[in-house]
């Protein structure tokens, strides 16, 4: 029995730390654990599947927030706000396919919304106090669309970003 729990736990770690594609890691884990020729051929209960789903959710949240933390802008892990938008939309598709609980989806949306607004506020302040180029790598229309998806409104102070965003 402990050996079976170890198999699920190992796959949990793989999904949780899975780079840019948590859903693929999740599906791979389910396949390996239940059907793969070289897998353990387990029957996963609802709790075990739930743990793997939650590992994917946490990884999605991590990669979404990574690119909404302004302090990451000058690091090698930063991919830009455009990547955060892509990852958030991937999460939304994953959550719909997996029928994740509403509270889970709302938690991710809420944390993403808070980080997004803080990122924009920080970027506006930075642009107002320096001649630096913006780190935003998407159009202002993309920012507006993302704000709408997250249920937040861009403030009048955020309008400064429009002239600093790339045209796409």
N, C-alpha and C positions, 0 to 999 in steps of 0.2 A: 504494500500500500504506500509506504514512504517513497518507494522508487517511482510510482506513478505521480505522486505529488511533486517530486523533483522534476519530472519531465514537464509538467505544466508550469512550474516555477521558472525553469530554464527558458521556456518559450515566452513567459511573461517578460522576463528581462530583455529578450531579443526584441519584442514588440515595443516595450517602453523606451528603449534606447535606439530605435530604428531609423536614424537618419531622417530623410525627407519624405518617406512613404509609409506612414504608420498603417494605412489600410492594407497595403500589400503585405506588410509584415504580419498583421493580424490574420489575414486569409492564409498566408503561408503556415503560420503556427497551427491554425485549425486543421489545415490539410495534413501537415506532418503528424500531428497528434492523433488524428482519426483515420486517415486513409492512405498515407504514403506507404509505399512498399517497404521502406526501411524504418518507418515510424512505429510507435508502440501500439497503434490501433486501439486507442482508448475510446470509451464512451464518456464524453464530457457532460457533466451535469450543468445546470443553468448557472450555478455559482462560478464554476470554472470558466465557462464561456464569458460570463460577466466580468471576471477579472481580466481576461485578455482584451475585451472590449474597452474596459476602463484604462488599461495600459495604452491602448491606441489613442484614447481621448486625451490622456495626460501628455502624450508625445505631441499630438496635434497642438494642444494648448502651448506647450513649450516652444514649438517652432513658430507659431503665430506670434507669441509675445516677444520672442527673440528679436524680431524685426520691427517691433514697436517700442523697444527700449532705446531711448536716444543715446544712452551711454555705450551702446553696442556699435554705433555708426562708424567709429574709427577702428573697428576690430575686424579680423578675418572671418568671423562668424556671421557678420551682418550681410543680409541679402537685399535689403531695401523694403520699403513699405509695400511695393508692388507684390513682392513675394509673400508678405503677410496676407494680403488680400487673396492671393491664389490659394494659400494654405487654409485660410478661413473657409473659403468656398468649397475646398476639398473636404474639410471637416463637415460642413453642412450636408454635402452629398453622402458622406459616410454615415452621418447620424440618421439621415432619412432611410438609407438602405438597411441599417442595423436597428432601426426603430428604437433609438436611444431614448431614455426617459426625458421628458420635457425639462425637468430640473437640471439635468446634465447639460442640455443644449443651452438653457438660459444662463447657467453658470459660465460656460465658455463665452457666450455672447457678451455677458456682463463684464467679465474680466478683459475681453478684447476691446470692448467699448471704452472702458476706463483707460486702458493703456493707449488706445488710439488718440483720445482727446488729450491726454497728457503729452504724448509725442508731438501732436500738432501745436499745443501751447508752447512747449519747449522750443520747437523749431521756429515759431513766430517770434519769440523773444530773441532767439539767436540771430535771426535775420535782421531784426530791428536794431541790434546793437553791434553789428559787424558788417563787413562787405563780403562775407563768405557766400559761397554758392550753397543752394539748398541741397540737402541730402535726399529729398523726396524724388523718387524715380518714376512717378506716375503722374498722369494729368490731374488737373483740379477736378475735372468731371469724374475721374476715378475715385478721388477722395470723397466727393459728394455722394456718389453711388454707394461707396463703402459705409459712409456715415448713415445713409438711409437703411442699409442692411442691418446695421448694428442698433438702429433705433435712436441715434443721436443726431443733433442738429449742429452743423458748423456755425460758430459764432461769427459776428461781424468782424471780430479780430482775426479770424482765420482767413479772411478774404485776401490778406497780404500774400498768402501762399499762391494765389492764382497766377501772379506774374512771375513766380519763381519755379513753378512746376513745368516740366517738359510738356510740349504739345504732342498729343498722340492721336 
